[in-house]
Amino acid sequence: MAANGKSALITGAGKNIGRACVLGLAEDGFNVAINGSSDRAACESVAKEAASFGVKTLVVMGDVGKPDECRRIAAEAIKAFGAVDALLNNAALRPNKPFLEMTDAEWQRVIDVDMNAAVWLSRACLPGMVKKGWGRIVNFAGMNAIHGHAGRAPVSVAKHGIWGLSKALAMEFGPKGITTNTISPGPIAPDAEEKNASAQARQQTVAKVPLGRMGTPIEVAAAARLLISEGGAYINGQMIQVNGGAAT
């Protein structure tokens, strides 16, 4: 599909859910800005795949856990494409460490990457959306925001914050033609982790899913594509759970 005149910025886009979102939106005709923090080769590979759909691509590396970097990332995407019409805040850290053993710096780092990055990037991209009277923000939470996770307290806090941010932005910017929603993936099988996970670990995970299997990045990306599409224009301020029924 040829470019539709709209552009998307996806963070954490070098693999798994982020990669699937890039390719799905490219197939839908969006020019795509692909952000990663360290693996440029993976991002370049995704960009090459996306370009096969006839859209423009941009690789913009940077640490979304830093406000100045978020502003630079957004500015580069806007310079390249004229605007960021759809912002997908997918990048996240999920360290597993006992609550009483975490340092203040470790706690803050997770909060910054998992929640504050969405704040900083939204602030950078929203003015252009408001000017055009059209925009989509999709924030990614997870089951940590629904029922918590021992050893991942800052992740649960940050993902609850993402949920709240989405609802607040939906109310404030909905009248301006901009929707904001949250996607909460459940047990998803990324390629690398799928290979490394033990059979017992996979069985224990799948046992908690009524559908009897782990999900795929493409299935999560399908929800993002719906929310960004014209067909999803009346969905605003919602959390869409893509988890096979593992949490309801």
C-alpha positions as CSV (number, residue, x, y, z in Angstrom):
1,M,0.0,0.0,0.0
2,A,1.3,3.5,-0.8
3,A,1.7,6.0,2.0
4,N,-1.6,7.5,3.2
5,G,-0.1,10.9,4.1
6,K,0.0,10.0,7.8
7,S,2.9,9.0,10.0
8,A,3.5,7.0,13.1
9,L,6.2,7.0,15.8
10,I,6.7,3.7,17.5
11,T,9.0,3.2,20.5
12,G,10.7,0.0,21.4
13,A,10.2,-0.9,17.7
14,G,13.2,-3.2,17.0
15,K,11.5,-6.5,17.9
16,N,8.4,-8.3,19.1
17,I,5.3,-6.1,19.6
18,G,6.9,-2.9,18.5
19,R,8.2,-4.5,15.3
20,A,4.7,-6.0,14.6
21,C,3.1,-2.6,15.0
22,V,5.6,-1.0,12.6
23,L,4.9,-3.5,9.9
24,G,1.2,-3.4,10.5
25,L,1.0,0.3,10.2
26,A,3.3,0.4,7.2
27,E,0.9,-2.1,5.5
28,D,-1.9,0.4,6.4
29,G,0.0,3.1,4.6
30,F,1.6,5.0,7.5
31,N,5.1,6.4,7.2
32,V,6.9,5.0,10.2
33,A,9.5,6.4,12.6
34,I,11.2,3.4,14.3
35,N,12.7,4.0,17.8
36,G,15.1,1.8,19.7
37,S,17.5,2.4,22.5
38,S,20.5,0.3,21.5
39,D,20.0,-2.3,18.7
40,R,20.3,-0.2,15.6
41,A,20.7,-3.2,13.4
42,A,17.3,-4.6,14.5
43,C,15.7,-1.2,13.9
44,E,17.3,-0.9,10.4
45,S,16.1,-4.4,9.6
46,V,12.5,-3.5,10.6
47,A,12.8,-0.3,8.5
48,K,13.8,-2.3,5.5
49,E,10.8,-4.6,5.9
50,A,8.4,-1.6,6.4
51,A,9.8,0.1,3.3
52,S,8.6,-2.8,1.2
53,F,5.1,-1.5,1.7
54,G,5.9,1.6,-0.2
55,V,6.1,4.0,2.8
56,K,8.8,6.2,4.1
57,T,10.8,5.0,7.1
58,L,13.1,6.7,9.7
59,V,15.2,5.0,12.3
60,V,15.6,7.3,15.3
61,M,17.6,5.8,18.1
62,G,17.4,7.2,21.6
63,D,16.7,6.6,25.3
64,V,13.0,7.4,25.9
65,G,13.8,7.4,29.7
66,K,15.2,10.9,29.3
67,P,13.0,13.9,28.6
68,D,15.5,15.6,26.3
69,E,15.9,12.4,24.2
70,C,12.1,12.1,23.9
71,R,11.9,15.7,22.6
72,R,14.7,15.0,20.1
73,I,13.2,11.7,18.9
74,A,9.8,13.4,18.3
75,A,11.4,16.4,16.6
76,E,13.3,14.1,14.2
77,A,10.1,12.3,13.3
78,I,8.2,15.5,12.8
79,K,11.0,17.0,10.7
80,A,11.1,13.9,8.5
81,F,7.4,13.5,8.0
82,G,5.8,16.8,8.8
83,A,3.9,15.5,11.8
84,V,3.4,12.5,14.1
85,D,-0.2,11.5,13.6
86,A,0.0,8.3,15.6
87,L,2.2,7.8,18.7
88,L,2.7,4.3,20.1
89,N,4.4,4.2,23.4
90,N,5.6,0.7,23.5
91,A,9.1,0.8,25.0
92,A,9.3,-0.7,28.5
93,L,11.6,-2.1,31.2
94,R,10.4,-5.1,33.3
95,P,13.1,-5.8,35.9
96,N,12.4,-8.4,38.5
97,K,13.8,-7.4,41.8
98,P,12.4,-7.5,45.4
99,F,10.8,-4.2,46.4
100,L,13.0,-3.7,49.5
101,E,16.2,-4.3,47.5
102,M,15.5,-1.7,44.7
103,T,17.5,1.5,44.9
104,D,15.9,4.9,44.3
105,A,17.7,5.2,41.0
106,E,16.5,1.7,39.8
107,W,12.9,2.6,40.8
108,Q,13.0,6.0,39.0
109,R,14.5,4.4,35.8
110,V,11.5,2.1,35.4
111,I,9.1,4.9,36.1
112,D,10.8,7.1,33.5
113,V,10.9,4.5,30.7
114,D,7.6,2.8,31.4
115,M,5.5,5.9,32.2
116,N,7.2,9.3,31.9
117,A,8.3,8.6,28.3
118,A,4.7,8.5,27.3
119,V,4.2,11.9,29.0
120,W,7.2,13.5,27.3
121,L,6.5,12.1,23.9
122,S,2.8,13.0,24.1
123,R,3.7,16.6,24.9
124,A,6.0,16.7,21.9
125,C,3.6,15.2,19.4
126,L,0.2,16.5,20.6
127,P,0.6,20.1,19.3
128,G,0.8,18.8,15.7
129,M,-2.2,16.6,16.3
130,V,-4.2,19.4,17.7
131,K,-3.2,21.6,14.7
132,K,-4.4,18.9,12.3
133,G,-7.5,18.1,14.3
134,W,-6.6,14.4,14.1
135,G,-4.4,12.1,16.1
136,R,-4.0,8.7,17.8
137,I,-2.1,7.9,20.9
138,V,-1.8,4.2,21.9
139,N,-0.1,3.5,25.2
140,F,0.9,-0.1,26.3
141,A,0.3,-1.3,29.8
142,G,0.1,-5.0,30.6
143,M,-1.2,-7.5,33.1
144,N,1.1,-5.9,35.7
145,A,-1.4,-3.0,35.7
146,I,-4.3,-5.3,36.3
147,H,-3.3,-7.6,39.1
148,G,0.3,-6.7,40.0
149,H,3.4,-8.8,40.0
150,A,5.7,-9.7,42.9
151,G,9.2,-8.2,42.3
152,R,7.9,-5.8,39.7
153,A,6.4,-3.0,41.9
154,P,7.7,-0.1,39.8
155,V,6.4,-1.7,36.6
156,S,2.9,-2.1,38.1
157,V,3.0,1.5,39.3
158,A,4.1,2.8,35.9
159,K,1.6,0.8,34.0
160,H,-1.2,2.0,36.3
161,G,0.0,5.5,35.5
162,I,-0.1,4.8,31.8
163,W,-3.7,3.7,32.1
164,G,-4.6,6.9,34.0
165,L,-2.7,9.1,31.5
166,S,-4.6,7.5,28.6
167,K,-8.0,8.2,30.3
168,A,-7.0,11.8,31.1
169,L,-5.7,12.6,27.6
170,A,-8.8,11.0,26.1
171,M,-11.0,13.5,28.0
172,E,-8.8,16.5,27.3
173,F,-8.0,15.9,23.7
174,G,-11.0,14.0,22.5
175,P,-12.8,17.2,21.6
176,K,-9.8,18.1,19.4
177,G,-10.2,14.9,17.3
178,I,-7.5,12.9,19.1
179,T,-8.1,9.5,20.7
180,T,-6.0,8.0,23.4
181,N,-6.2,4.4,24.4
182,T,-4.3,1.7,26.2
183,I,-3.5,-1.8,25.1
184,S,-2.8,-4.4,27.8
185,P,-1.0,-7.5,26.3
186,G,-1.1,-10.7,28.2
187,P,1.3,-13.6,27.8
188,I,2.9,-13.0,24.4
189,A,5.6,-15.2,23.0
190,P,8.4,-13.0,21.6
191,D,10.7,-14.9,19.3
192,A,13.9,-14.7,21.4
193,E,12.2,-15.5,24.7
194,E,10.2,-18.3,23.2
195,K,13.4,-20.1,22.2
196,N,15.0,-19.5,25.6
197,A,12.1,-20.3,27.8
198,S,11.9,-23.8,29.3
199,A,9.1,-26.1,28.4
200,Q,7.9,-26.1,32.0
201,A,7.8,-22.3,32.1
202,R,5.8,-22.2,28.9
203,Q,3.4,-24.8,30.2
204,Q,2.9,-22.8,33.5
205,T,2.2,-19.7,31.5
206,V,-0.2,-21.3,29.1
207,A,-2.1,-23.0,31.9
208,K,-3.3,-19.6,33.0
209,V,-4.7,-18.7,29.6
210,P,-8.3,-20.0,28.8
211,L,-7.4,-20.1,25.1
212,G,-4.6,-22.5,25.9
213,R,-1.8,-20.7,24.2
214,M,0.4,-17.7,24.3
215,G,-0.4,-14.8,22.0
216,T,1.6,-13.3,19.2
217,P,3.0,-9.8,18.6
218,I,0.9,-9.7,15.4
219,E,-2.3,-10.2,17.5
220,V,-1.4,-7.3,19.7
221,A,-0.5,-5.1,16.7
222,A,-4.0,-5.9,15.3
223,A,-5.5,-4.1,18.2
224,A,-3.2,-1.1,17.7
225,R,-4.2,-1.0,14.0
226,L,-7.8,-1.0,14.9
227,L,-7.4,1.9,17.4
228,I,-5.5,4.0,14.9
229,S,-7.8,3.2,11.9
230,E,-10.8,5.3,10.9
231,G,-12.9,2.2,12.0
232,G,-11.6,2.7,15.5
233,A,-12.3,6.5,15.6
234,Y,-15.1,6.1,18.3
235,I,-12.9,4.1,20.7
236,N,-11.4,6.6,23.2
237,G,-10.2,6.3,26.8
238,Q,-10.4,2.5,26.8
239,M,-8.1,-0.3,27.8
240,I,-8.1,-3.1,25.3
241,Q,-6.9,-6.4,26.8
242,V,-5.2,-8.8,24.4
243,N,-4.5,-11.7,26.8
244,G,-6.6,-14.8,25.7
245,G,-8.7,-14.4,28.8
246,A,-5.9,-14.6,31.3
247,A,-7.3,-11.5,33.0
248,T,-10.8,-10.1,32.6
